Amino acid sequence: MLRDRGRPIGSSGRLAALLMAALVSEARADGAFPDEFSIHFPVGAPHRIYVGANFGLLVSEDDGATWRYACEPWVTEGSSASLTQDNVSFYQLTADGAMLAQSREITRSEDDACTWPPSGGVIAGKPIFDMFPDPTDATVVLAVVVDVSGYYIVASHDGGKTFVDPPIYTSTGLITGVELSRSSPGVIYVTSINSSGTGATLARSDDHGAHWTPLPVTVPAGTEPLIMGIDPEDADTVYLRVTNGALYDSVVITSNGGQTFETPLVITGQFSAFLRSSDGALYVGELAGRLHVRAPGATEFTSLPGPHFRCLGQRPGTSRVFACGDMGLDGFSVGYSDDSGQTFLRMMSFIDLLGPLTCAPVAAACVDHWARIQGVLGIGPVPDAGPGGGGPDAGPGGGGPDAGPPPPPADPGQTKSGCSSAGGDGVVALGLIVVVLLFRRMRS
């Protein structure tokens, strides 16, 4: 999900420039990947699926048969005083099903994406670099804040509504990731690189951040480590992505809390998605359309052709593997596999969207956005979009610079969605003028 964490790490003196750039640039995203897409399955709502896309949060209440969405301008602005267009870097789901969205601030929805009040406390008005909710304690959310003195981590104890001092971790270097353990409450890992970009650290706390043990991570010069995940059954096992941008990526694993590391997979290019499945298998996807699978108990990865991965996910306690794909290239935006990644079948494409969520705040705030999205998708008019009907960023056909043409209808035997696109809800717009970010923003 990362916008630009694939960047090469510079030499001495780069930290100040990185910090200042972070203060004025887009928020970056968690998950170690250069894209905004993600998929989420809230506990307690067995038929609900959330998909974070770069134009809003998509919601299905019926296992993917039908979809509506909350538009990105409402997610980032609708519940705050800001009138400046902002972009969601990524979404995270708390243990009790609330959804968090990170842009330049953190907004939070506990009513199924209907309203999005901003988080407050010590993070108010400060650039947020990363965030991560505790997977077992719905009250705890961590946020990485950046300022000219460095990076630091603060905690929320009310589910992300407010964040408090003092910081639980500080660094004069660049914090690249933070994650909390599911199997061992209180265990936190933080990855960072020093101010010169020549050394990396994996720090561990066993007591909710009161004390830390920093351990060196040996990585090639010009690379940075990012946390892809902590094993949900073993707090000593951490999966890292070590990247130097578009040149090459590697999967690095520690199974003893950072004492030693192994590198079972190296590729030319970039990883774009990761999943540790319920049976212990590891799945690592590429934007280039490759899937690397390490079966349970195996030590090596097997490479398979696959969709152009923009996310991987799994509902807890099930075996089905979900993937976000490229609608133009793969024929779906969300697909699924029931054969351990050998094949992926179509569940949904963006052209299946029925419109904004029907709750009053979203239906009103997103009506203009939906009209524009219909034009981009080629399923309806786009008012005042200019020549071509797709807005200033749309390529030929109005589908965005790399969205491609709408896919052909799916094979009925390979789809769970029989939805046809529908128009808006006919709600009078609030007059909010929005600039739609088309389906794929620039990656690093």
Secondary structure, DSSP 4 states (H G I P E B T S, - for coil): --SSTTSPP--TTHHHHHHHHHHHSPPP-SSS-SS--EEE--TT-TT-EEEEETTEEEEESSTTSS-EEEEHHIIIIITSS--S-----EEEE-TTS-EEEESSSEEEESSTTS--PBPEETTTTS-EEEEEE-SS-TT-EEEEEEETTEEEEEEESSSSSEEEEEEEEEESSEEEEEEE-SSSTT-EEEEEE-TTSS-EEEEEESSTTSS-EEEEE---TT-EEEEEEE-TT-TT-EEEEEE-SSSEEEEEEESSTTS--EEEEEEES-EEEEEE-TTS-EEEEETTSEEEEE-TT-SS-EEEE----SEEE--TT---EEEE--HHHHS-SEEEESSTTS--EEEE-GGG---B-SSHHHHHHTHHHHHHHHHHHTSS--TT--TTSS-TT--GGGS-TT--SPPPPPPGGGBS----------PPP---------S-PPP-
